[in-house]
Amino acid sequence: MGFIVMLIVGGLIGWLAGAILGKDIPGGIIGNIIAGIVGAWLGSAIFGHWGPSFGGISIFPALIGTIILVAIVSFIFGAMRKRK
């Protein structure tokens, strides 16, 4: 059950980060889940574990880490599109 909650929370965090930045995450729902989980790992590694936690994911560091991840990925994909 905890794994399913982690996937849901990761997807919501990925979606929220994309909405805050106004960027679409490639891959749709699966992309949001992956971005949310990887962003949660990145945010927890940089900022530690603080704030409320659901499904083993600390919400605030995860959101900040996912915003950073989405911004970097969007920049890379944007640069790749300009080269074509």
DRENPA-3360 file (N, C-alpha, C; in nm, 2 decimals, always signed):
BEGIN
1 = MGFIVMLI = +0.08/-0.12/+0.00/+0.00/+0.00/+0.00/+0.09/+0.13/+0.00 ~ +0.20/+0.12/+0.07/+0.29/+0.24/+0.08/+0.35/+0.27/-0.06 ~ +0.37/+0.17/-0.14/+0.43/+0.20/-0.27/+0.33/+0.27/-0.36 ~ +0.20/+0.23/-0.35/+0.10/+0.30/-0.43/+0.08/+0.44/-0.39 ~ +0.08/+0.47/-0.26/+0.08/+0.61/-0.21/+0.20/+0.69/-0.26 ~ +0.31/+0.63/-0.26/+0.43/+0.70/-0.31/+0.42/+0.73/-0.45 ~ +0.36/+0.64/-0.53/+0.34/+0.67/-0.68/+0.24/+0.79/-0.69 ~ +0.13/+0.78/-0.62/+0.03/+0.89/-0.63/+0.09/+1.02/-0.58;
9 = VGGLIGWL = +0.16/+1.03/-0.47/+0.22/+1.15/-0.42/+0.33/+1.20/-0.52 ~ +0.41/+1.11/-0.58/+0.51/+1.15/-0.68/+0.44/+1.21/-0.80 ~ +0.33/+1.15/-0.85/+0.26/+1.20/-0.96/+0.20/+1.34/-0.94 ~ +0.15/+1.36/-0.82/+0.09/+1.49/-0.78/+0.20/+1.59/-0.77 ~ +0.31/+1.56/-0.71/+0.42/+1.65/-0.70/+0.48/+1.69/-0.84 ~ +0.49/+1.59/-0.93/+0.54/+1.61/-1.06/+0.44/+1.70/-1.14 ~ +0.31/+1.68/-1.13/+0.21/+1.76/-1.19/+0.22/+1.90/-1.14 ~ +0.23/+1.92/-1.01/+0.23/+2.05/-0.94/+0.35/+2.13/-0.99;
17 = AGAILGKD = +0.47/+2.07/-0.99/+0.59/+2.13/-1.03/+0.58/+2.18/-1.18 ~ +0.52/+2.10/-1.26/+0.50/+2.14/-1.40/+0.40/+2.25/-1.41 ~ +0.30/+2.25/-1.33/+0.20/+2.36/-1.33/+0.26/+2.49/-1.28 ~ +0.34/+2.48/-1.18/+0.41/+2.60/-1.13/+0.50/+2.67/-1.23 ~ +0.58/+2.58/-1.30/+0.67/+2.63/-1.40/+0.60/+2.66/-1.53 ~ +0.48/+2.61/-1.55/+0.41/+2.63/-1.68/+0.47/+2.54/-1.79 ~ +0.53/+2.43/-1.76/+0.60/+2.34/-1.85/+0.53/+2.21/-1.85 ~ +0.52/+2.14/-1.97/+0.47/+2.01/-1.97/+0.59/+1.91/-1.95;
25 = IPGGIIGN = +0.56/+1.81/-1.87/+0.66/+1.71/-1.85/+0.64/+1.60/-1.95 ~ +0.75/+1.57/-2.03/+0.73/+1.46/-2.13/+0.69/+1.33/-2.07 ~ +0.60/+1.26/-2.13/+0.56/+1.13/-2.08/+0.43/+1.12/-2.01 ~ +0.36/+1.24/-2.00/+0.23/+1.24/-1.94/+0.23/+1.20/-1.79 ~ +0.14/+1.11/-1.76/+0.13/+1.07/-1.62/+0.25/+1.00/-1.57 ~ +0.30/+0.91/-1.65/+0.43/+0.83/-1.61/+0.54/+0.93/-1.59 ~ +0.55/+1.03/-1.68/+0.66/+1.13/-1.67/+0.64/+1.21/-1.54 ~ +0.52/+1.24/-1.50/+0.49/+1.32/-1.37/+0.53/+1.23/-1.26;
33 = IIAGIVGA = +0.50/+1.10/-1.26/+0.54/+1.01/-1.15/+0.69/+1.00/-1.14 ~ +0.76/+0.98/-1.25/+0.90/+0.97/-1.25/+0.97/+1.10/-1.20 ~ +0.92/+1.21/-1.26/+0.98/+1.34/-1.22/+0.95/+1.37/-1.07 ~ +0.84/+1.33/-1.02/+0.81/+1.35/-0.88/+0.89/+1.27/-0.79 ~ +0.92/+1.14/-0.82/+1.00/+1.06/-0.74/+1.15/+1.10/-0.75 ~ +1.20/+1.12/-0.87/+1.34/+1.16/-0.88/+1.36/+1.30/-0.82 ~ +1.26/+1.39/-0.83/+1.27/+1.52/-0.77/+1.26/+1.51/-0.62 ~ +1.19/+1.42/-0.57/+1.18/+1.40/-0.42/+1.32/+1.35/-0.37;
41 = WLGSAIFG = +1.38/+1.26/-0.44/+1.51/+1.21/-0.41/+1.61/+1.33/-0.41 ~ +1.61/+1.41/-0.52/+1.70/+1.52/-0.53/+1.68/+1.62/-0.42 ~ +1.55/+1.66/-0.40/+1.52/+1.76/-0.29/+1.56/+1.71/-0.16 ~ +1.54/+1.58/-0.13/+1.57/+1.53/+0.01/+1.73/+1.52/+0.02 ~ +1.80/+1.49/-0.09/+1.94/+1.49/-0.08/+2.00/+1.63/-0.06 ~ +1.94/+1.73/-0.12/+1.99/+1.87/-0.10/+1.94/+1.93/+0.02 ~ +1.81/+1.92/+0.05/+1.75/+2.00/+0.16/+1.72/+1.92/+0.28 ~ +1.73/+1.79/+0.28/+1.70/+1.70/+0.39/+1.55/+1.67/+0.40;
49 = HWGPSFGG = +1.51/+1.61/+0.51/+1.37/+1.57/+0.53/+1.31/+1.67/+0.63 ~ +1.21/+1.75/+0.58/+1.14/+1.84/+0.67/+1.00/+1.86/+0.62 ~ +0.92/+1.91/+0.70/+0.78/+1.93/+0.66/+0.70/+1.80/+0.66 ~ +0.57/+1.82/+0.62/+0.49/+1.70/+0.62/+0.54/+1.59/+0.52 ~ +0.51/+1.47/+0.55/+0.55/+1.35/+0.47/+0.43/+1.26/+0.45 ~ +0.42/+1.22/+0.32/+0.32/+1.13/+0.28/+0.38/+1.02/+0.19 ~ +0.35/+0.90/+0.22/+0.41/+0.79/+0.14/+0.56/+0.78/+0.14 ~ +0.62/+0.83/+0.24/+0.77/+0.83/+0.25/+0.83/+0.95/+0.18;
57 = ISIFPALI = +0.75/+1.04/+0.13/+0.81/+1.16/+0.06/+0.78/+1.28/+0.14 ~ +0.89/+1.36/+0.17/+0.87/+1.49/+0.24/+0.83/+1.59/+0.13 ~ +0.71/+1.65/+0.15/+0.65/+1.73/+0.05/+0.73/+1.85/+0.00 ~ +0.77/+1.94/+0.10/+0.84/+2.06/+0.05/+0.97/+2.04/-0.01 ~ +1.06/+1.96/+0.04/+1.19/+1.93/-0.03/+1.16/+1.86/-0.17 ~ +1.06/+1.77/-0.17/+1.03/+1.70/-0.30/+0.98/+1.80/-0.40 ~ +0.89/+1.90/-0.36/+0.84/+1.99/-0.46/+0.95/+2.08/-0.51 ~ +1.04/+2.13/-0.42/+1.15/+2.21/-0.46/+1.25/+2.13/-0.55;
65 = GTIILVAI = +1.28/+2.01/-0.52/+1.37/+1.93/-0.60/+1.30/+1.90/-0.74 ~ +1.17/+1.88/-0.74/+1.11/+1.85/-0.87/+1.10/+1.97/-0.95 ~ +1.08/+2.09/-0.90/+1.08/+2.21/-0.97/+1.22/+2.23/-1.04 ~ +1.33/+2.21/-0.96/+1.46/+2.22/-1.01/+1.48/+2.12/-1.13 ~ +1.44/+1.99/-1.11/+1.45/+1.89/-1.21/+1.38/+1.93/-1.34 ~ +1.25/+1.97/-1.32/+1.17/+2.01/-1.44/+1.23/+2.12/-1.51 ~ +1.28/+2.22/-1.44/+1.35/+2.34/-1.51/+1.47/+2.29/-1.59 ~ +1.55/+2.21/-1.53/+1.67/+2.16/-1.60/+1.63/+2.08/-1.72;
73 = VSFIFGAM = +1.54/+1.98/-1.71/+1.50/+1.90/-1.82/+1.43/+1.99/-1.93 ~ +1.35/+2.08/-1.89/+1.29/+2.17/-1.99/+1.39/+2.25/-2.07 ~ +1.49/+2.30/-1.99/+1.60/+2.38/-2.06/+1.68/+2.29/-2.16 ~ +1.71/+2.16/-2.12/+1.78/+2.07/-2.21/+1.70/+2.04/-2.33 ~ +1.57/+2.01/-2.31/+1.48/+1.97/-2.43/+1.46/+2.10/-2.52 ~ +1.45/+2.22/-2.46/+1.44/+2.34/-2.54/+1.56/+2.37/-2.62 ~ +1.68/+2.34/-2.56/+1.81/+2.36/-2.63/+1.82/+2.26/-2.75 ~ +1.77/+2.14/-2.72/+1.78/+2.03/-2.83/+1.69/+2.07/-2.94;
81 = RKRK = +1.57/+2.12/-2.91/+1.47/+2.16/-3.02/+1.52/+2.27/-3.10 ~ +1.59/+2.36/-3.04/+1.65/+2.48/-3.12/+1.76/+2.44/-3.21 ~ +1.83/+2.33/-3.18/+1.94/+2.28/-3.27/+1.89/+2.22/-3.40 ~ +1.77/+2.17/-3.40/+1.72/+2.10/-3.51/+1.67/+2.20/-3.62;
% end
